Structure formats: C-alpha cells, structure tokens
Amino acid sequence: MKAGDLVMLSAYGEGRSDLYKYSSYNRSLLGKTALIGLVVRTETLTPDDDAYRFCNSENEKTRYYINWMSSDRPASRWGNRGYFSKTQAFFFRKDLKFVKNTK
C-alpha cells in the first residue's frame, strides 16, 4: 500500500469496537455510502523512534495516514476518541483493504 491508493476499512477494522459505527453494514442501515479513503502518506518507524519500542509486530511499524472522502469519518484507528494531534491520526495495514474495481 502506498500514497495514492484507494482504501476501505477491512473486516478486521470494521470489527473493532472503536470503528464499528463506520462499518459498511452500519452505514448501509443509515442509508450512507461506503467509506472510501485515499492514502496520503505512509510512515515506517525506525528503532530511533520513541514509539518503536511499543510495536509488537511488523504490522504496527508502518502507519498509514488516510483522507476519507466523507464528512462522517474516523479520525484514527481509535475512531474519534483519543485523537489529539496529527501524529495520532493513523491506521495500520490490518485495518485497511484496497478498494476493488467493479467492472
């Protein structure tokens, strides 16, 4: 996944309690369209970064910053809760999936 890719929340991301209100199922019940976003930046942590020591897997070492194409959108992988600065507004690869081409 790189900058410029279109993404949606994955099944894992939609299943998180913080992101459930943004799931495709919940949005369809409310008559809203699917949540689609654009990857604007990726960041890979290095051993010099302070947050690196809290990474438990390779998945957590790469952070994806998303601009969602809807006004009703999550600020980060924790929903809108715990969002205090732009450095916390990221998702992990496990939370996202590519948008499929439906031709």
ABEGO torsion letter per residue (X at the ends): XBBGBBBBBBAAAAABAAAAAABAAAAAAAGBBBBBBBBABBBBBBAABAAAAABABAAAABBBBBBBABABBBABAAEABGBABAAABBBBAAABBBBBBBX
